[in-house]
Amino acid sequence: MIKINANYLKLESGYLFPEISRRVRAFSAKNPDAKIIRLGIGDVTEPLPPAIIEAMHKAVDQMGSRAGFKGYGPEQGYDFLIEAIIANDYKSRGVSLENTEVFVSDGAKCDTGNFQEIFGIDNVVAVTDPVYPVYVDTNVMAGRSGDADKTGRFSGIIYMPATADNNFVPELPKEKVDLIYLCFPNNPTGAVATKQQLKRWVDYARDNKAIILFDAAYEAFISDNPESIGIPHSIYEIEGAKEVAVEFRSFSKTAGFTGLRCAFTVVPKELKAWTKDGKAVEVNPIWNRRHCTKFNGASCISQAAAAAVYTAQGKKQVRKIIELYMSNAALIRSTLEKLGLQVYGGVNAPYVWLKTPDKKSSWEFFDYLLEKANVVGTPGSGFGAAGEGFFRLSAFGNPANVAEAMERFKKL
Ligand SMILES: *Cc1c(COP(=O)(O)O)cnc(C)c1O
């Protein structure tokens, strides 16, 4: 008899986004004339800029010529991309990395989901609440949790509430934990962590021989405004972080690659985990082993496209798109603030996190907004128990649609 991995049965069947689709479909069926505006799912909408398209056309043509054809590339990615990443994203911020510390992949979702595999099953996992569900679900699948309670929290996993009181940057856990997931700028709250706040996490990890998995998928959205100066783009801007942190980056949100697929993970040589009897083990060669065994490299077309993000033209064009999304965020923020709502985020991240009015639950507000304004957002409770009573609006929409959605909010 073939037995299923019983850990999968602990996962809720009604995942957040399918439930949103179900309710929107039901509403549309009853109201076929309603013009629905979607500010829900975190996906980009702007087309890829010309510098990236040009690089891809060139890569495609090479693939059609005997001289330029490429078969399997290095599993870790091509040096031309890794060198551009190191020079532009790290060296410019005072962080030196070797080529072998960067692993190119086809997405930060898989990397953040897969990384836990190389650690023992008996490690204690800590996540923020609300949280990007991938971190939790992959640890549940691996067997690092018990069952979920009514609020969706799994026993055995440490949840660190991110609330308005702590500016959505959680306190250090009271329990001793081994594997800590952090995401700044944050999805869904839009919060950022300062250097001092991140230093406390790095110090905790060093003192407790823990490892931080740092998701920096939204670092490009940190603004250049004076009040955002000093917010770290990389966790390696914190002294000692290379000993205790892995960093995940993605071209998905920063350069519109959600359909194209390219990302990378940084695993420093200094990073150590431990054997049961306390012997230090370098993490980099273990991740390399895992990556090469289960992954055959990102598409060479995607990697050529990603390298174009770092050219002078590419940088300018990508920056313009980020500014377009962030002007959406500013409009959402200012409109809702004027309406007297409590709003967070939207300054250094493409998400606005709002407190639902009149003590509505997250799903009550979802239904209310869909019905009265025909606007779709994301219920905060879908990201964790501490997200109850909050709601996420994404700034990744078309500016005209965002403006129209804000007019509808004013009429509520
Ligand atoms: C969108 C997103 C990613 C990026 O995932 P890809 O697989 O690279 O598209 C990673 N982390 C968070 C928190 C995200 O919201």
The ligand as a MOL file (V3000), in Angstrom:
LIG
                    3D

  0  0  0     0  0            999 V3000
M  V30 BEGIN CTAB
M  V30 COUNTS 15 15 0 0 0
M  V30 BEGIN ATOM
M  V30 1 C 6.6080 37.5970 -4.9100 0
M  V30 2 C 7.4440 37.1380 -3.7760 0
M  V30 3 C 8.6050 36.4050 -4.0050 0
M  V30 4 C 9.0960 36.1400 -5.3980 0
M  V30 5 O 8.8520 34.8720 -5.8260 0
M  V30 6 P 9.3400 34.3730 -7.2610 0
M  V30 7 O 9.2190 32.9070 -7.1520 0
M  V30 8 O 10.7530 34.8150 -7.4340 0
M  V30 9 O 8.4280 34.9640 -8.2930 0
M  V30 10 C 9.3510 36.0020 -2.9180 0
M  V30 11 N 8.9860 36.3110 -1.6600 0
M  V30 12 C 7.8990 37.0470 -1.4130 0
M  V30 13 C 7.5610 37.3980 -0.0170 0
M  V30 14 C 7.0820 37.4660 -2.4640 0
M  V30 15 O 5.9910 38.1720 -2.2140 0
M  V30 END ATOM
M  V30 BEGIN BOND
M  V30 1 1 1 2
M  V30 2 1 2 3
M  V30 3 2 2 14
M  V30 4 1 3 4
M  V30 5 2 3 10
M  V30 6 1 4 5
M  V30 7 1 5 6
M  V30 8 2 6 7
M  V30 9 1 6 8
M  V30 10 1 6 9
M  V30 11 1 10 11
M  V30 12 2 11 12
M  V30 13 1 12 13
M  V30 14 1 12 14
M  V30 15 1 14 15
M  V30 END BOND
M  V30 END CTAB
M  END
